[in-house]
Amino acid sequence: MKFTMEANSGVPAGGYPAEFIGAEAFENDYGPGVRLKWRVLEGDHTGTETSRIVSQKLSPKSNLCKFVKSLKGADIEAGEQIDLMAYAGTRGLIVVEETESGSTRVGSFMRQQ
């Protein structure tokens, strides 16, 4: 019996210079979420978009909070309202990680100073 490996769409695991390009609402079995999107700026995957889906909950321990703090380059104050589109164009380094299913997602973002 022969098998052919399927292509993994998106960006393979690794570190890439990237630009935050925006966010969009996302709904799945876990409830409402946000898809955060980046575009790779250099290397073999230049121009390729990659993303991370997180819960819409903006609390101190949420993944959304972790990414917003990185995009903002500062802590978030209690009661502060965040417009993710205000950070479109923010450049930095993304670390893409492989998930248990074999797909990839953005694991972290480090803003360029």
HUPEDA-V469057 format. One record per backbone hydrogen bond with DSSP energy under -0.5 kcal/mol. NH is the residue of the N-H (numbers start at 1). CO is the residue of the C=O. If there is no record, write none. Layout:
BEGIN
nh->(NH	NH)
co->(CO	CO)
END
This chain:
BEGIN
nh->(9	14	16	18	19	20	21	22	24	26	28	31	33	34	35	36	36	37	38	39	40	41	42	46	47	48	50	52	54	54	56	58	59	62	66	67	68	69	70	71	72	73	74	80	84	86	87	88	89	90	92	93	94	95	96	96	97	99	102	105	106	107	108	110	111	112)
co->(7	96	94	92	39	90	37	37	35	33	31	28	26	54	24	34	52	22	50	19	48	17	17	43	40	45	38	36	34	52	32	56	57	59	62	63	64	65	66	67	68	69	69	77	82	83	84	85	20	87	18	110	16	108	14	94	105	103	99	97	51	95	95	93	109	91)
END
